[in-house]
């Protein structure tokens, strides 16, 4: 851990930038508490029904790269 801090202070880059030779992409991150429109899965849609639902972003899943939403009705 000490060596990671030393590298960061000397080079001013994180380990991801050193390994991949580029900056990490952070555009998928969402602000917690913001309103979002979530698409309804095809198997749950009715023929004449809404295609998306308004939700609130409450965070990220602990085990994989997915969002967690709270449905507002």
PDB file of N, CA, C and O in Angstrom:
ATOM      1  N   UNK A   1       0.823  -1.188   0.000  1.00  0.00           N
ATOM      2  CA  UNK A   1       0.000   0.000   0.000  1.00  0.00           C
ATOM      3  C   UNK A   1       0.869   1.254   0.000  1.00  0.00           C
ATOM      4  O   UNK A   1       0.550   2.238  -0.668  1.00  0.00           O
ATOM      5  N   UNK A   2       1.940   1.216   0.733  1.00  0.00           N
ATOM      6  CA  UNK A   2       2.835   2.364   0.802  1.00  0.00           C
ATOM      7  C   UNK A   2       3.442   2.643  -0.566  1.00  0.00           C
ATOM      8  O   UNK A   2       3.623   3.801  -0.941  1.00  0.00           O
ATOM      9  N   UNK A   3       3.760   1.583  -1.316  1.00  0.00           N
ATOM     10  CA  UNK A   3       4.344   1.777  -2.641  1.00  0.00           C
ATOM     11  C   UNK A   3       3.336   2.403  -3.603  1.00  0.00           C
ATOM     12  O   UNK A   3       3.717   3.202  -4.458  1.00  0.00           O
ATOM     13  N   UNK A   4       2.052   2.051  -3.475  1.00  0.00           N
ATOM     14  CA  UNK A   4       1.015   2.663  -4.312  1.00  0.00           C
ATOM     15  C   UNK A   4       0.920   4.158  -4.046  1.00  0.00           C
ATOM     16  O   UNK A   4       0.818   4.947  -4.985  1.00  0.00           O
ATOM     17  N   UNK A   5       0.949   4.549  -2.799  1.00  0.00           N
ATOM     18  CA  UNK A   5       0.878   5.961  -2.440  1.00  0.00           C
ATOM     19  C   UNK A   5       2.109   6.690  -2.945  1.00  0.00           C
ATOM     20  O   UNK A   5       2.007   7.812  -3.441  1.00  0.00           O
ATOM     21  N   UNK A   6       3.274   6.060  -2.823  1.00  0.00           N
ATOM     22  CA  UNK A   6       4.516   6.666  -3.300  1.00  0.00           C
ATOM     23  C   UNK A   6       4.456   6.896  -4.817  1.00  0.00           C
ATOM     24  O   UNK A   6       4.835   7.963  -5.299  1.00  0.00           O
ATOM     25  N   UNK A   7       3.979   5.890  -5.569  1.00  0.00           N
ATOM     26  CA  UNK A   7       3.865   6.027  -7.024  1.00  0.00           C
ATOM     27  C   UNK A   7       2.890   7.137  -7.377  1.00  0.00           C
ATOM     28  O   UNK A   7       3.160   7.944  -8.267  1.00  0.00           O
ATOM     29  N   UNK A   8       1.766   7.183  -6.690  1.00  0.00           N
ATOM     30  CA  UNK A   8       0.767   8.211  -6.980  1.00  0.00           C
ATOM     31  C   UNK A   8       1.319   9.606  -6.719  1.00  0.00           C
ATOM     32  O   UNK A   8       1.088  10.518  -7.513  1.00  0.00           O
ATOM     33  N   UNK A   9       2.041   9.784  -5.622  1.00  0.00           N
ATOM     34  CA  UNK A   9       2.572  11.106  -5.291  1.00  0.00           C
ATOM     35  C   UNK A   9       3.678  11.527  -6.262  1.00  0.00           C
ATOM     36  O   UNK A   9       3.796  12.711  -6.579  1.00  0.00           O
ATOM     37  N   UNK A  10       4.479  10.588  -6.733  1.00  0.00           N
ATOM     38  CA  UNK A  10       5.576  10.918  -7.641  1.00  0.00           C
ATOM     39  C   UNK A  10       5.101  11.139  -9.080  1.00  0.00           C
ATOM     40  O   UNK A  10       5.545  12.076  -9.744  1.00  0.00           O
ATOM     41  N   UNK A  11       4.208  10.286  -9.557  1.00  0.00           N
ATOM     42  CA  UNK A  11       3.823  10.303 -10.968  1.00  0.00           C
ATOM     43  C   UNK A  11       2.524  11.075 -11.206  1.00  0.00           C
ATOM     44  O   UNK A  11       2.287  11.538 -12.322  1.00  0.00           O
ATOM     45  N   UNK A  12       1.694  11.221 -10.199  1.00  0.00           N
ATOM     46  CA  UNK A  12       0.389  11.898 -10.289  1.00  0.00           C
ATOM     47  C   UNK A  12      -0.585  11.152 -11.208  1.00  0.00           C
ATOM     48  O   UNK A  12      -1.424  11.775 -11.859  1.00  0.00           O
ATOM     49  N   UNK A  13      -0.475   9.821 -11.262  1.00  0.00           N
ATOM     50  CA  UNK A  13      -1.404   8.985 -12.008  1.00  0.00           C
ATOM     51  C   UNK A  13      -1.827   7.835 -11.107  1.00  0.00           C
ATOM     52  O   UNK A  13      -1.065   7.393 -10.247  1.00  0.00           O
ATOM     53  N   UNK A  14      -3.061   7.352 -11.315  1.00  0.00           N
ATOM     54  CA  UNK A  14      -3.478   6.190 -10.536  1.00  0.00           C
ATOM     55  C   UNK A  14      -3.051   4.910 -11.253  1.00  0.00           C
ATOM     56  O   UNK A  14      -2.559   4.972 -12.379  1.00  0.00           O
ATOM     57  N   UNK A  15      -3.232   3.764 -10.624  1.00  0.00           N
ATOM     58  CA  UNK A  15      -2.756   2.504 -11.183  1.00  0.00           C
ATOM     59  C   UNK A  15      -3.483   2.131 -12.470  1.00  0.00           C
ATOM     60  O   UNK A  15      -2.892   1.519 -13.359  1.00  0.00           O
ATOM     61  N   UNK A  16      -4.761   2.494 -12.576  1.00  0.00           N
ATOM     62  CA  UNK A  16      -5.508   2.206 -13.802  1.00  0.00           C
ATOM     63  C   UNK A  16      -4.857   2.902 -14.993  1.00  0.00           C
ATOM     64  O   UNK A  16      -4.700   2.299 -16.055  1.00  0.00           O
ATOM     65  N   UNK A  17      -4.482   4.155 -14.824  1.00  0.00           N
ATOM     66  CA  UNK A  17      -3.838   4.901 -15.907  1.00  0.00           C
ATOM     67  C   UNK A  17      -2.477   4.310 -16.263  1.00  0.00           C
ATOM     68  O   UNK A  17      -2.091   4.317 -17.432  1.00  0.00           O
ATOM     69  N   UNK A  18      -1.757   3.808 -15.289  1.00  0.00           N
ATOM     70  CA  UNK A  18      -0.456   3.203 -15.569  1.00  0.00           C
ATOM     71  C   UNK A  18      -0.590   1.879 -16.322  1.00  0.00           C
ATOM     72  O   UNK A  18       0.195   1.600 -17.228  1.00  0.00           O
ATOM     73  N   UNK A  19      -1.581   1.060 -15.952  1.00  0.00           N
ATOM     74  CA  UNK A  19      -1.758  -0.237 -16.597  1.00  0.00           C
ATOM     75  C   UNK A  19      -2.358  -0.098 -17.993  1.00  0.00           C
ATOM     76  O   UNK A  19      -1.872  -0.711 -18.943  1.00  0.00           O
ATOM     77  N   UNK A  20      -3.426   0.716 -18.121  1.00  0.00           N
ATOM     78  CA  UNK A  20      -4.180   0.809 -19.367  1.00  0.00           C
ATOM     79  C   UNK A  20      -3.716   1.922 -20.300  1.00  0.00           C
ATOM     80  O   UNK A  20      -4.129   1.959 -21.459  1.00  0.00           O
ATOM     81  N   UNK A  21      -2.880   2.816 -19.829  1.00  0.00           N
ATOM     82  CA  UNK A  21      -2.361   3.949 -20.607  1.00  0.00           C
ATOM     83  C   UNK A  21      -3.457   4.914 -21.052  1.00  0.00           C
ATOM     84  O   UNK A  21      -3.336   5.556 -22.096  1.00  0.00           O
ATOM     85  N   UNK A  22      -4.527   5.016 -20.263  1.00  0.00           N
ATOM     86  CA  UNK A  22      -5.609   5.965 -20.529  1.00  0.00           C
ATOM     87  C   UNK A  22      -6.346   6.259 -19.233  1.00  0.00           C
ATOM     88  O   UNK A  22      -6.208   5.534 -18.248  1.00  0.00           O
ATOM     89  N   UNK A  23      -7.125   7.327 -19.244  1.00  0.00           N
ATOM     90  CA  UNK A  23      -7.909   7.685 -18.053  1.00  0.00           C
ATOM     91  C   UNK A  23      -9.126   6.780 -17.947  1.00  0.00           C
ATOM     92  O   UNK A  23      -9.641   6.323 -18.968  1.00  0.00           O
ATOM     93  N   UNK A  24      -9.595   6.512 -16.741  1.00  0.00           N
ATOM     94  CA  UNK A  24     -10.794   5.682 -16.601  1.00  0.00           C
ATOM     95  C   UNK A  24     -12.040   6.422 -17.087  1.00  0.00           C
ATOM     96  O   UNK A  24     -12.126   7.646 -16.979  1.00  0.00           O
ATOM     97  N   UNK A  25     -12.999   5.671 -17.620  1.00  0.00           N
ATOM     98  CA  UNK A  25     -14.253   6.232 -18.113  1.00  0.00           C
ATOM     99  C   UNK A  25     -15.252   6.289 -16.960  1.00  0.00           C
ATOM    100  O   UNK A  25     -15.626   5.250 -16.415  1.00  0.00           O
ATOM    101  N   UNK A  26     -15.682   7.472 -16.590  1.00  0.00           N
ATOM    102  CA  UNK A  26     -16.591   7.640 -15.460  1.00  0.00           C
ATOM    103  C   UNK A  26     -17.974   8.116 -15.881  1.00  0.00           C
ATOM    104  O   UNK A  26     -18.762   8.534 -15.032  1.00  0.00           O
ATOM    105  N   UNK A  27     -18.287   8.060 -17.176  1.00  0.00           N
ATOM    106  CA  UNK A  27     -19.570   8.594 -17.627  1.00  0.00           C
ATOM    107  C   UNK A  27     -20.762   7.725 -17.225  1.00  0.00           C
ATOM    108  O   UNK A  27     -21.900   8.193 -17.258  1.00  0.00           O
ATOM    109  N   UNK A  28     -20.519   6.469 -16.847  1.00  0.00           N
ATOM    110  CA  UNK A  28     -21.629   5.610 -16.434  1.00  0.00           C
ATOM    111  C   UNK A  28     -22.079   5.893 -15.001  1.00  0.00           C
ATOM    112  O   UNK A  28     -23.142   5.423 -14.595  1.00  0.00           O
ATOM    113  N   UNK A  29     -21.306   6.643 -14.232  1.00  0.00           N
ATOM    114  CA  UNK A  29     -21.678   6.958 -12.853  1.00  0.00           C
ATOM    115  C   UNK A  29     -22.846   7.931 -12.814  1.00  0.00           C
ATOM    116  O   UNK A  29     -22.896   8.872 -13.607  1.00  0.00           O
ATOM    117  N   UNK A  30     -23.760   7.720 -11.923  1.00  0.00           N
ATOM    118  CA  UNK A  30     -24.935   8.576 -11.759  1.00  0.00           C
ATOM    119  C   UNK A  30     -24.906   9.218 -10.371  1.00  0.00           C
ATOM    120  O   UNK A  30     -24.333   8.668  -9.430  1.00  0.00           O
ATOM    121  N   UNK A  31     -25.532  10.386 -10.264  1.00  0.00           N
ATOM    122  CA  UNK A  31     -25.652  11.067  -8.978  1.00  0.00           C
ATOM    123  C   UNK A  31     -26.778  10.403  -8.201  1.00  0.00           C
ATOM    124  O   UNK A  31     -27.873  10.216  -8.731  1.00  0.00           O
ATOM    125  N   UNK A  32     -26.518  10.049  -6.954  1.00  0.00           N
ATOM    126  CA  UNK A  32     -27.536   9.411  -6.135  1.00  0.00           C
ATOM    127  C   UNK A  32     -28.659  10.397  -5.853  1.00  0.00           C
ATOM    128  O   UNK A  32     -28.402  11.554  -5.518  1.00  0.00           O
ATOM    129  N   UNK A  33     -29.889   9.952  -5.986  1.00  0.00           N
ATOM    130  CA  UNK A  33     -31.045  10.787  -5.723  1.00  0.00           C
ATOM    131  C   UNK A  33     -31.580  11.483  -6.944  1.00  0.00           C
ATOM    132  O   UNK A  33     -32.588  12.184  -6.847  1.00  0.00           O
ATOM    133  N   UNK A  34     -30.947  11.323  -8.105  1.00  0.00           N
ATOM    134  CA  UNK A  34     -31.437  11.993  -9.309  1.00  0.00           C
ATOM    135  C   UNK A  34     -32.572  11.171  -9.923  1.00  0.00           C
ATOM    136  O   UNK A  34     -32.642   9.954  -9.748  1.00  0.00           O
ATOM    137  N   UNK A  35     -33.455  11.860 -10.643  1.00  0.00           N
ATOM    138  CA  UNK A  35     -34.549  11.192 -11.341  1.00  0.00           C
ATOM    139  C   UNK A  35     -34.026  10.599 -12.636  1.00  0.00           C
ATOM    140  O   UNK A  35     -33.286  11.251 -13.373  1.00  0.00           O
ATOM    141  N   UNK A  36     -34.414   9.354 -12.913  1.00  0.00           N
ATOM    142  CA  UNK A  36     -34.004   8.680 -14.138  1.00  0.00           C
ATOM    143  C   UNK A  36     -35.203   7.956 -14.734  1.00  0.00           C
ATOM    144  O   UNK A  36     -36.160   7.636 -14.030  1.00  0.00           O
ATOM    145  N   UNK A  37     -35.144   7.702 -16.032  1.00  0.00           N
ATOM    146  CA  UNK A  37     -36.166   6.907 -16.703  1.00  0.00           C
ATOM    147  C   UNK A  37     -35.588   5.536 -16.983  1.00  0.00           C
ATOM    148  O   UNK A  37     -34.565   5.411 -17.656  1.00  0.00           O
ATOM    149  N   UNK A  38     -36.242   4.508 -16.467  1.00  0.00           N
ATOM    150  CA  UNK A  38     -35.774   3.132 -16.609  1.00  0.00           C
ATOM    151  C   UNK A  38     -36.689   2.411 -17.593  1.00  0.00           C
ATOM    152  O   UNK A  38     -37.911   2.441 -17.450  1.00  0.00           O
ATOM    153  N   UNK A  39     -36.091   1.763 -18.595  1.00  0.00           N
ATOM    154  CA  UNK A  39     -36.872   1.000 -19.566  1.00  0.00           C
ATOM    155  C   UNK A  39     -37.426  -0.260 -18.928  1.00  0.00           C
ATOM    156  O   UNK A  39     -36.743  -0.924 -18.148  1.00  0.00           O
ATOM    157  N   UNK A  40     -38.668  -0.586 -19.264  1.00  0.00           N
ATOM    158  CA  UNK A  40     -39.307  -1.808 -18.791  1.00  0.00           C
ATOM    159  C   UNK A  40     -38.848  -2.953 -19.692  1.00  0.00           C
ATOM    160  O   UNK A  40     -38.831  -2.795 -20.913  1.00  0.00           O
ATOM    161  N   UNK A  41     -38.475  -4.104 -19.122  1.00  0.00           N
ATOM    162  CA  UNK A  41     -38.043  -5.238 -19.957  1.00  0.00           C
ATOM    163  C   UNK A  41     -39.143  -5.680 -20.921  1.00  0.00           C
ATOM    164  O   UNK A  41     -40.328  -5.526 -20.625  1.00  0.00           O
ATOM    165  N   UNK A  42     -38.758  -6.221 -22.059  1.00  0.00           N
ATOM    166  CA  UNK A  42     -39.704  -6.595 -23.114  1.00  0.00           C
ATOM    167  C   UNK A  42     -40.719  -7.617 -22.618  1.00  0.00           C
ATOM    168  O   UNK A  42     -41.893  -7.541 -22.981  1.00  0.00           O
ATOM    169  N   UNK A  43     -40.294  -8.568 -21.799  1.00  0.00           N
ATOM    170  CA  UNK A  43     -41.224  -9.605 -21.334  1.00  0.00           C
ATOM    171  C   UNK A  43     -42.240  -9.072 -20.321  1.00  0.00           C
ATOM    172  O   UNK A  43     -43.221  -9.760 -20.038  1.00  0.00           O
ATOM    173  N   UNK A  44     -42.044  -7.874 -19.765  1.00  0.00           N
ATOM    174  CA  UNK A  44     -42.993  -7.295 -18.803  1.00  0.00           C
ATOM    175  C   UNK A  44     -43.865  -6.221 -19.431  1.00  0.00           C
ATOM    176  O   UNK A  44     -44.794  -5.743 -18.779  1.00  0.00           O
ATOM    177  N   UNK A  45     -43.602  -5.820 -20.677  1.00  0.00           N
ATOM    178  CA  UNK A  45     -44.378  -4.766 -21.339  1.00  0.00           C
ATOM    179  C   UNK A  45     -45.706  -5.311 -21.833  1.00  0.00           C
ATOM    180  O   UNK A  45     -45.806  -6.464 -22.253  1.00  0.00           O
ATOM    181  N   UNK A  46     -46.715  -4.470 -21.775  1.00  0.00           N
ATOM    182  CA  UNK A  46     -47.992  -4.771 -22.406  1.00  0.00           C
ATOM    183  C   UNK A  46     -47.990  -4.072 -23.757  1.00  0.00           C
ATOM    184  O   UNK A  46     -47.140  -3.218 -24.010  1.00  0.00           O
ATOM    185  N   UNK A  47     -48.922  -4.419 -24.619  1.00  0.00           N
ATOM    186  CA  UNK A  47     -48.912  -3.871 -25.971  1.00  0.00           C
ATOM    187  C   UNK A  47     -49.103  -2.356 -25.981  1.00  0.00           C
ATOM    188  O   UNK A  47     -48.372  -1.651 -26.677  1.00  0.00           O
ATOM    189  N   UNK A  48     -50.061  -1.851 -25.232  1.00  0.00           N
ATOM    190  CA  UNK A  48     -50.308  -0.406 -25.179  1.00  0.00           C
ATOM    191  C   UNK A  48     -50.015   0.049 -23.754  1.00  0.00           C
ATOM    192  O   UNK A  48     -50.931   0.333 -22.983  1.00  0.00           O
ATOM    193  N   UNK A  49     -48.762   0.113 -23.419  1.00  0.00           N
ATOM    194  CA  UNK A  49     -48.351   0.475 -22.079  1.00  0.00           C
ATOM    195  C   UNK A  49     -47.135   1.385 -22.155  1.00  0.00           C
ATOM    196  O   UNK A  49     -46.562   1.570 -23.229  1.00  0.00           O
ATOM    197  N   UNK A  50     -46.739   1.953 -21.024  1.00  0.00           N
ATOM    198  CA  UNK A  50     -45.559   2.802 -20.989  1.00  0.00           C
ATOM    199  C   UNK A  50     -44.314   1.989 -21.319  1.00  0.00           C
ATOM    200  O   UNK A  50     -44.233   0.796 -21.022  1.00  0.00           O
ATOM    201  N   UNK A  51     -43.342   2.661 -21.941  1.00  0.00           N
ATOM    202  CA  UNK A  51     -42.088   1.995 -22.271  1.00  0.00           C
ATOM    203  C   UNK A  51     -41.040   2.193 -21.196  1.00  0.00           C
ATOM    204  O   UNK A  51     -40.061   1.448 -21.138  1.00  0.00           O
ATOM    205  N   UNK A  52     -41.234   3.203 -20.331  1.00  0.00           N
ATOM    206  CA  UNK A  52     -40.272   3.421 -19.248  1.00  0.00           C
ATOM    207  C   UNK A  52     -40.995   3.921 -18.008  1.00  0.00           C
ATOM    208  O   UNK A  52     -42.156   4.328 -18.065  1.00  0.00           O
ATOM    209  N   UNK A  53     -40.285   3.881 -16.887  1.00  0.00           N
ATOM    210  CA  UNK A  53     -40.824   4.265 -15.594  1.00  0.00           C
ATOM    211  C   UNK A  53     -39.875   5.285 -14.980  1.00  0.00           C
ATOM    212  O   UNK A  53     -38.658   5.160 -15.119  1.00  0.00           O
ATOM    213  N   UNK A  54     -40.421   6.299 -14.298  1.00  0.00           N
ATOM    214  CA  UNK A  54     -39.584   7.284 -13.611  1.00  0.00           C
ATOM    215  C   UNK A  54     -39.182   6.722 -12.251  1.00  0.00           C
ATOM    216  O   UNK A  54     -40.029   6.290 -11.469  1.00  0.00           O
ATOM    217  N   UNK A  55     -37.876   6.735 -11.981  1.00  0.00           N
ATOM    218  CA  UNK A  55     -37.327   6.187 -10.743  1.00  0.00           C
ATOM    219  C   UNK A  55     -36.316   7.153 -10.146  1.00  0.00           C
ATOM    220  O   UNK A  55     -35.954   8.154 -10.764  1.00  0.00           O
ATOM    221  N   UNK A  56     -35.866   6.840  -8.940  1.00  0.00           N
ATOM    222  CA  UNK A  56     -34.800   7.588  -8.269  1.00  0.00           C
ATOM    223  C   UNK A  56     -33.602   6.662  -8.129  1.00  0.00           C
ATOM    224  O   UNK A  56     -33.740   5.522  -7.684  1.00  0.00           O
ATOM    225  N   UNK A  57     -32.432   7.149  -8.508  1.00  0.00           N
ATOM    226  CA  UNK A  57     -31.204   6.362  -8.386  1.00  0.00           C
ATOM    227  C   UNK A  57     -30.803   6.321  -6.910  1.00  0.00           C
ATOM    228  O   UNK A  57     -30.611   7.364  -6.285  1.00  0.00           O
ATOM    229  N   UNK A  58     -30.677   5.100  -6.354  1.00  0.00           N
ATOM    230  CA  UNK A  58     -30.326   4.967  -4.941  1.00  0.00           C
ATOM    231  C   UNK A  58     -28.948   4.352  -4.731  1.00  0.00           C
ATOM    232  O   UNK A  58     -28.524   4.176  -3.588  1.00  0.00           O
ATOM    233  N   UNK A  59     -28.240   4.023  -5.810  1.00  0.00           N
ATOM    234  CA  UNK A  59     -26.893   3.498  -5.641  1.00  0.00           C
ATOM    235  C   UNK A  59     -26.553   2.448  -6.669  1.00  0.00           C
ATOM    236  O   UNK A  59     -27.163   2.370  -7.735  1.00  0.00           O
ATOM    237  N   UNK A  60     -25.570   1.645  -6.327  1.00  0.00           N
ATOM    238  CA  UNK A  60     -25.056   0.619  -7.223  1.00  0.00           C
ATOM    239  C   UNK A  60     -25.128  -0.738  -6.541  1.00  0.00           C
ATOM    240  O   UNK A  60     -25.113  -0.830  -5.314  1.00  0.00           O
ATOM    241  N   UNK A  61     -25.207  -1.783  -7.344  1.00  0.00           N
ATOM    242  CA  UNK A  61     -25.230  -3.141  -6.819  1.00  0.00           C
ATOM    243  C   UNK A  61     -23.873  -3.482  -6.202  1.00  0.00           C
ATOM    244  O   UNK A  61     -22.839  -2.965  -6.627  1.00  0.00           O
ATOM    245  N   UNK A  62     -23.888  -4.347  -5.208  1.00  0.00           N
ATOM    246  CA  UNK A  62     -22.651  -4.715  -4.533  1.00  0.00           C
ATOM    247  C   UNK A  62     -21.850  -5.779  -5.288  1.00  0.00           C
ATOM    248  O   UNK A  62     -20.629  -5.848  -5.143  1.00  0.00           O
ATOM    249  N   UNK A  63     -22.525  -6.610  -6.095  1.00  0.00           N
ATOM    250  CA  UNK A  63     -21.867  -7.769  -6.679  1.00  0.00           C
ATOM    251  C   UNK A  63     -21.567  -7.660  -8.170  1.00  0.00           C
ATOM    252  O   UNK A  63     -20.735  -8.412  -8.677  1.00  0.00           O
ATOM    253  N   UNK A  64     -22.212  -6.754  -8.878  1.00  0.00           N
ATOM    254  CA  UNK A  64     -21.938  -6.589 -10.300  1.00  0.00           C
ATOM    255  C   UNK A  64     -22.146  -5.120 -10.696  1.00  0.00           C
ATOM    256  O   UNK A  64     -22.494  -4.294  -9.853  1.00  0.00           O
ATOM    257  N   UNK A  65     -21.938  -4.804 -11.948  1.00  0.00           N
ATOM    258  CA  UNK A  65     -22.005  -3.411 -12.396  1.00  0.00           C
ATOM    259  C   UNK A  65     -23.426  -3.095 -12.857  1.00  0.00           C
ATOM    260  O   UNK A  65     -23.705  -3.070 -14.055  1.00  0.00           O
ATOM    261  N   UNK A  66     -24.312  -2.859 -11.910  1.00  0.00           N
ATOM    262  CA  UNK A  66     -25.687  -2.463 -12.220  1.00  0.00           C
ATOM    263  C   UNK A  66     -26.110  -1.369 -11.254  1.00  0.00           C
ATOM    264  O   UNK A  66     -25.502  -1.169 -10.202  1.00  0.00           O
ATOM    265  N   UNK A  67     -27.166  -0.668 -11.638  1.00  0.00           N
ATOM    266  CA  UNK A  67     -27.719   0.395 -10.811  1.00  0.00           C
ATOM    267  C   UNK A  67     -28.829  -0.143  -9.925  1.00  0.00           C
ATOM    268  O   UNK A  67     -29.395  -1.201 -10.197  1.00  0.00           O
ATOM    269  N   UNK A  68     -29.135   0.589  -8.864  1.00  0.00           N
ATOM    270  CA  UNK A  68     -30.293   0.270  -8.022  1.00  0.00           C
ATOM    271  C   UNK A  68     -31.221   1.465  -8.065  1.00  0.00           C
ATOM    272  O   UNK A  68     -30.784   2.598  -7.866  1.00  0.00           O
ATOM    273  N   UNK A  69     -32.509   1.223  -8.324  1.00  0.00           N
ATOM    274  CA  UNK A  69     -33.495   2.289  -8.478  1.00  0.00           C
ATOM    275  C   UNK A  69     -34.663   2.078  -7.539  1.00  0.00           C
ATOM    276  O   UNK A  69     -34.981   0.952  -7.156  1.00  0.00           O
ATOM    277  N   UNK A  70     -35.300   3.186  -7.174  1.00  0.00           N
ATOM    278  CA  UNK A  70     -36.529   3.162  -6.399  1.00  0.00           C
ATOM    279  C   UNK A  70     -37.630   3.702  -7.302  1.00  0.00           C
ATOM    280  O   UNK A  70     -37.537   4.825  -7.796  1.00  0.00           O
ATOM    281  N   UNK A  71     -38.677   2.898  -7.520  1.00  0.00           N
ATOM    282  CA  UNK A  71     -39.770   3.290  -8.415  1.00  0.00           C
ATOM    283  C   UNK A  71     -40.644   4.319  -7.703  1.00  0.00           C
ATOM    284  O   UNK A  71     -41.056   4.109  -6.562  1.00  0.00           O
ATOM    285  N   UNK A  72     -40.922   5.429  -8.382  1.00  0.00           N
ATOM    286  CA  UNK A  72     -41.751   6.501  -7.822  1.00  0.00           C
ATOM    287  C   UNK A  72     -43.122   6.434  -8.468  1.00  0.00           C
ATOM    288  O   UNK A  72     -43.239   6.569  -9.686  1.00  0.00           O
ATOM    289  N   UNK A  73     -44.148   6.232  -7.681  1.00  0.00           N
ATOM    290  CA  UNK A  73     -45.545   6.221  -8.197  1.00  0.00           C
ATOM    291  C   UNK A  73     -46.427   7.021  -7.293  1.00  0.00           C
ATOM    292  O   UNK A  73     -47.626   7.137  -7.545  1.00  0.00           O
TER     293      UNK A  73
END
